[in-house]
Amino acid sequence: MNVVVADHAGTCYGVQRALDLANDQAGSTSRVQTFGPLIHNPTVVARLNEQSITVAESLDDIDADTVIIRSHGVEPSVREALESIKVDVVDATCPHVLRAQKAAYELARSGLLVVVVGEREHPEVRALCAWAVHGGGDYVVVSCLEEIPDDLPSTVGVVVQTTQHRHLLEDVLQELERRCVVAQVRDTICSATTNRQSSALELSGNVECMVVVGGRNSSNTRRLFELCSEAAPFAVLVESPDELDRSLFEGIDIVGVTAGASTPDDQIEAVVDCLRSW
């Protein structure tokens, strides 16, 4: 079986930075926790746990000397609370997410309603909304066109979850224009997301199957899977080679592989090695 890996796949700069910061804490004599899962990859979170870096799901769960802020960022109230409880804070927030938070804050400070394009329950989006409120403004979350309110003001600010589909942002902006709503846009979609999606789409058109590697709780990995499912004859999403069903690949000569931005190279290589062994 011929296995082709997408030109852009696997960990982005922000995720790798978070992993490096966490690994720097491994083996520390102090107690270390991450505030929320460091990244959306269950395998990585389990490995960190094996190195005694556990997850605090809330402020009440914190029982550590050092707390690592997850790559998706946190609300300003969480930052303030961490400072008040006198723990050492390691900020692993992705720089692109920090840029989006700053944009939400500044748009709100300028008096605009902030339209946050993204998944309502995603931790990055929750933090973006909180930063808009911190800027003294209000927000609405839009994950599809049907969620755009009817009573928008004449001018709004727009920020985007860094791992969103670009076509969703474009659709939202077109709808706002149709309604004669002026949008002050901060295009906060990360270039790594765009590159991975474009590369996966291109590869999908030249293979018989796409295998997407990454955590099912990762929004950017799920979006890659959605794109590949639409563009390739068929696609599968796996977190490890153990989930590969060999019967699905009978008669297939060429397989494409891509991976979400929270998938380390060794996880990609394990899946590729398994496929090539067939």
C-alpha positions as CSV (number, residue, x, y, z in Angstrom):
1,M,0.0,0.0,0.0
2,N,1.3,3.4,-1.0
3,V,0.9,5.9,1.9
4,V,1.2,9.6,1.3
5,V,1.4,12.1,4.2
6,A,0.0,15.6,3.6
7,D,2.6,18.3,3.3
8,H,1.1,20.1,6.3
9,A,0.0,17.8,9.1
10,G,0.5,17.4,12.8
11,T,1.5,19.8,15.6
12,C,1.4,23.5,14.9
13,Y,3.8,26.0,16.6
14,G,1.3,26.8,19.4
15,V,0.8,23.2,20.3
16,Q,4.5,22.3,20.1
17,R,5.3,25.3,22.3
18,A,2.7,24.1,24.9
19,L,4.2,20.6,24.8
20,D,7.7,21.9,25.3
21,L,6.6,24.1,28.2
22,A,4.9,21.1,29.9
23,N,7.8,18.8,29.2
24,D,10.1,21.3,30.9
25,Q,8.0,20.8,34.1
26,A,8.2,17.0,33.9
27,G,10.2,15.5,36.6
28,S,9.9,18.6,38.7
29,T,9.9,18.2,42.5
30,S,6.9,20.5,42.7
31,R,3.3,19.5,42.0
32,V,2.3,20.4,38.5
33,Q,-1.2,20.7,37.0
34,T,-2.6,22.0,33.7
35,F,-5.7,24.1,33.8
36,G,-7.9,22.0,31.6
37,P,-6.4,19.5,29.2
38,L,-3.1,21.1,27.8
39,I,-4.2,20.2,24.3
40,H,-7.1,18.2,22.8
41,N,-5.3,14.9,22.5
42,P,-6.2,12.2,25.0
43,T,-2.9,10.3,24.3
44,V,-0.8,13.3,25.1
45,V,-2.8,14.1,28.3
46,A,-2.4,10.5,29.4
47,R,1.4,10.7,28.9
48,L,1.6,13.9,30.9
49,N,-0.4,12.2,33.7
50,E,2.2,9.4,33.7
51,Q,4.8,12.2,34.3
52,S,2.7,13.4,37.3
53,I,1.3,16.4,35.4
54,T,-2.4,16.1,36.1
55,V,-5.4,18.1,35.0
56,A,-7.4,20.6,37.1
57,E,-10.8,21.0,35.5
58,S,-11.7,24.0,37.6
59,L,-10.1,26.4,40.1
60,D,-11.5,24.2,43.0
61,D,-9.4,21.3,41.6
62,I,-6.1,23.1,41.9
63,D,-3.8,21.4,44.3
64,A,-0.4,22.2,42.9
65,D,2.6,24.5,43.1
66,T,2.7,25.1,39.4
67,V,-0.3,25.5,37.0
68,I,0.1,25.5,33.2
69,I,-2.5,27.4,31.3
70,R,-3.7,25.3,28.4
71,S,-3.0,26.1,24.8
72,H,-6.6,27.2,24.3
73,G,-6.3,30.0,26.8
74,V,-8.5,31.0,29.7
75,E,-10.8,33.7,30.8
76,P,-9.4,36.9,32.4
77,S,-11.1,35.9,35.7
78,V,-9.2,32.6,35.7
79,R,-5.9,34.5,35.3
80,E,-6.8,36.8,38.2
81,A,-7.8,33.8,40.4
82,L,-4.5,32.0,39.7
83,E,-2.6,35.1,40.7
84,S,-4.6,35.3,43.9
85,I,-3.9,31.8,45.0
86,K,-0.1,32.2,44.7
87,V,0.8,29.4,42.4
88,D,3.5,29.6,39.8
89,V,1.9,30.1,36.4
90,V,3.3,28.8,33.1
91,D,1.4,30.4,30.3
92,A,1.1,27.9,27.4
93,T,-1.6,29.8,25.6
94,C,-1.0,29.7,21.9
95,P,0.2,33.1,20.7
96,H,-2.4,33.1,18.0
97,V,-5.1,32.6,20.6
98,L,-3.7,35.4,22.6
99,R,-3.9,37.6,19.5
100,A,-7.6,36.6,19.2
101,Q,-8.3,37.4,22.8
102,K,-6.6,40.8,22.4
103,A,-8.8,41.5,19.4
104,A,-12.0,40.6,21.2
105,Y,-11.0,42.9,24.1
106,E,-10.1,45.8,21.9
107,L,-13.2,45.6,19.7
108,A,-15.4,45.6,22.8
109,R,-13.4,48.5,24.3
110,S,-14.2,50.5,21.1
111,G,-17.9,50.0,21.9
112,L,-18.7,47.3,19.3
113,L,-20.8,44.2,19.8
114,V,-18.3,41.3,19.3
115,V,-19.4,38.5,16.9
116,V,-17.4,35.4,17.8
117,V,-17.4,32.9,15.0
118,G,-16.8,29.5,16.5
119,E,-18.1,26.6,18.6
120,R,-20.1,27.9,21.6
121,E,-18.8,25.3,24.1
122,H,-15.1,25.3,23.0
123,P,-12.8,26.6,25.7
124,E,-11.1,29.0,23.3
125,V,-14.5,30.5,22.3
126,R,-15.6,30.8,26.0
127,A,-12.4,32.7,26.7
128,L,-12.9,35.0,23.7
129,C,-16.4,35.8,24.9
130,A,-15.0,36.5,28.4
131,W,-12.4,38.8,27.0
132,A,-15.1,40.8,25.2
133,V,-16.9,41.2,28.4
134,H,-13.6,42.2,30.1
135,G,-13.4,44.9,27.5
136,G,-16.7,46.3,28.7
137,G,-18.8,45.1,25.8
138,D,-21.1,42.3,24.8
139,Y,-20.9,39.4,22.4
140,V,-22.8,36.8,20.3
141,V,-21.5,33.4,19.3
142,V,-22.2,32.3,15.7
143,S,-21.5,28.7,14.6
144,C,-23.8,28.8,11.6
145,L,-25.7,31.4,9.6
146,E,-28.9,30.6,11.4
147,E,-27.4,31.8,14.7
148,I,-26.8,35.4,13.5
149,P,-29.3,37.6,15.5
150,D,-31.9,39.6,13.6
151,D,-31.3,42.8,15.7
152,L,-27.6,43.5,15.2
153,P,-26.4,47.0,15.4
154,S,-25.2,48.8,12.2
155,T,-21.6,48.1,13.0
156,V,-20.1,45.0,14.7
157,G,-16.7,43.6,15.5
158,V,-15.8,40.1,14.3
159,V,-13.3,37.6,15.7
160,V,-12.9,34.0,14.8
161,Q,-11.9,30.8,16.7
162,T,-8.4,30.2,15.4
163,T,-9.2,26.7,14.1
164,Q,-12.4,27.5,12.3
165,H,-13.3,26.7,8.6
166,R,-12.5,29.8,6.6
167,H,-15.6,29.3,4.5
168,L,-17.7,29.8,7.7
169,L,-16.2,33.2,8.3
170,E,-16.7,34.1,4.6
171,D,-20.3,33.0,4.8
172,V,-20.9,35.1,8.0
173,L,-19.3,38.2,6.4
174,Q,-21.4,37.8,3.3
175,E,-24.6,37.6,5.3
176,L,-23.6,40.6,7.4
177,E,-23.0,42.5,4.2
178,R,-26.4,41.4,2.8
179,R,-28.0,42.9,5.9
180,C,-26.0,46.1,5.4
181,V,-24.1,45.5,8.7
182,V,-20.6,46.9,8.7
183,A,-18.1,44.4,10.1
184,Q,-14.8,45.4,11.6
185,V,-13.1,42.0,11.1
186,R,-10.1,40.6,12.9
187,D,-9.3,37.5,10.9
188,T,-7.9,35.4,13.7
189,I,-7.9,32.0,11.9
190,C,-4.4,30.5,12.3
191,S,-2.4,30.0,9.2
192,A,-1.5,26.5,10.4
193,T,-5.2,25.7,10.3
194,T,-5.6,27.0,6.8
195,N,-2.5,25.2,5.6
196,R,-3.6,21.9,7.0
197,Q,-7.0,22.1,5.6
198,S,-5.8,23.1,2.1
199,S,-3.1,20.4,2.1
200,A,-5.7,17.8,3.2
201,L,-8.1,18.8,0.5
202,E,-5.5,18.7,-2.2
203,L,-4.3,15.2,-1.1
204,S,-7.9,13.9,-0.8
205,G,-8.4,14.4,-4.5
206,N,-5.5,12.1,-5.4
207,V,-6.0,9.1,-3.1
208,E,-8.5,6.3,-2.6
209,C,-8.9,6.9,1.2
210,M,-7.9,9.5,3.7
211,V,-6.8,8.6,7.3
212,V,-7.1,11.5,9.7
213,V,-5.0,11.1,12.9
214,G,-5.9,13.0,16.1
215,G,-8.1,13.3,19.2
216,R,-11.8,13.2,18.6
217,N,-12.2,16.0,21.1
218,S,-10.0,18.2,18.9
219,S,-12.1,20.7,16.8
220,N,-9.4,21.2,14.2
221,T,-9.0,17.4,13.8
222,R,-12.8,16.9,13.4
223,R,-12.9,19.7,10.8
224,L,-10.1,18.0,8.8
225,F,-12.1,14.8,8.9
226,E,-15.2,16.6,7.7
227,L,-13.3,18.1,4.8
228,C,-11.6,14.8,3.9
229,S,-15.0,12.9,4.1
230,E,-16.4,15.4,1.5
231,A,-13.4,15.3,-0.8
232,A,-12.1,11.8,-0.7
233,P,-13.8,8.5,-1.7
234,F,-14.0,7.8,2.0
235,A,-12.2,8.8,5.2
236,V,-11.6,7.5,8.7
237,L,-10.6,9.2,11.9
238,V,-8.3,7.4,14.4
239,E,-6.4,8.3,17.5
240,S,-4.0,5.4,17.2
241,P,-3.1,2.5,14.9
242,D,-5.1,0.1,17.1
243,E,-8.3,1.7,15.7
244,L,-7.5,1.0,12.1
245,D,-9.8,-1.7,10.6
246,R,-7.8,-3.5,8.0
247,S,-10.9,-4.8,6.2
248,L,-11.7,-1.2,5.2
249,F,-8.5,-1.0,3.1
250,E,-9.0,-4.2,1.1
251,G,-8.2,-3.4,-2.6
252,I,-6.9,0.1,-1.9
253,D,-3.5,1.0,-3.4
254,I,-3.0,4.5,-2.2
255,V,-3.9,6.1,1.1
256,G,-3.5,9.7,2.2
257,V,-2.7,10.6,5.8
258,T,-3.2,13.9,7.6
259,A,-3.4,14.9,11.2
260,G,-4.8,17.7,13.4
261,A,-2.6,20.5,14.8
262,S,-2.7,18.7,18.2
263,T,-1.2,15.4,16.9
264,P,2.5,14.8,17.6
265,D,4.7,13.3,14.9
266,D,5.1,10.0,16.7
267,Q,1.3,9.4,16.6
268,I,1.3,10.1,12.9
269,E,4.3,7.8,12.3
270,A,2.7,5.0,14.2
271,V,-0.4,5.1,12.0
272,V,1.7,5.4,8.8
273,D,3.9,2.5,9.8
274,C,0.9,0.3,10.4
275,L,-0.6,1.1,7.0
276,R,2.6,0.5,5.2
277,S,3.0,-2.8,6.9
278,W,-0.1,-4.0,5.1
